[in-house]
Amino acid sequence: MHPFRHTEKLDRLRAALSNLSELQQNTVFKKFYQNMTNVDIAAEEGVTETAVRNRLKKIFTRLAKEI
């Protein structure tokens, strides 16, 4: 990939992430920066694993549209 395109995509990703709700941003942080599993996130938040999985699916769909 051309370096400019890579930088451009990263900029769009950062912007899209900043448009997420606080809960969504925290979920992304836990999943990808703290390497937590969906089960671990669910247990910490007191929700089901399905709720976390559905939240992540919505996040990924939204990010894909914005990037």
C-alpha positions in Angstrom: 0.0 0.0 0.0 1.2 3.5 -0.8 2.4 5.2 2.4 0.1 8.2 1.8 -3.0 6.0 1.5 -2.0 4.1 4.7 -1.7 7.4 6.5 -5.0 8.6 5.1 -6.8 5.5 6.2 -5.3 5.8 9.7 -6.5 9.4 9.9 -10.0 8.3 8.8 -9.9 5.5 11.4 -8.9 7.9 14.2 -11.7 10.3 13.2 -14.3 7.5 13.1 -13.2 6.2 16.5 -13.5 9.6 18.0 -17.2 9.7 16.7 -18.1 6.6 18.7 -19.9 6.9 22.1 -17.8 6.6 25.2 -19.1 3.1 25.8 -18.1 2.1 22.3 -14.7 3.7 22.6 -14.1 1.9 25.9 -15.1 -1.4 24.3 -12.7 -1.0 21.5 -9.9 0.0 24.0 -10.6 -3.1 26.1 -10.8 -5.4 23.1 -7.8 -4.2 21.2 -5.5 -2.4 23.6 -6.1 -4.5 26.7 -6.6 -7.7 24.7 -9.7 -8.6 26.7 -12.0 -11.3 25.5 -15.7 -10.6 24.9 -16.4 -12.8 28.0 -14.0 -10.7 30.1 -15.5 -7.5 28.9 -19.0 -8.8 29.7 -18.1 -9.9 33.2 -16.4 -6.6 34.0 -19.5 -4.6 32.7 -22.1 -7.0 34.1 -23.6 -7.7 30.7 -23.8 -10.9 28.6 -21.2 -11.9 26.1 -23.8 -11.7 23.4 -24.4 -8.0 24.3 -20.6 -7.3 23.9 -20.5 -9.3 20.6 -23.5 -7.3 19.3 -22.0 -4.0 20.4 -18.7 -4.9 18.6 -20.6 -5.9 15.5 -22.3 -2.5 15.4 -19.0 -0.7 16.0 -17.3 -2.6 13.2 -20.2 -1.9 10.8 -20.1 1.8 11.7 -16.3 2.1 11.3 -16.4 0.3 8.0 -18.9 2.8 6.6 -16.8 5.8 7.9 -13.4 4.5 6.7 
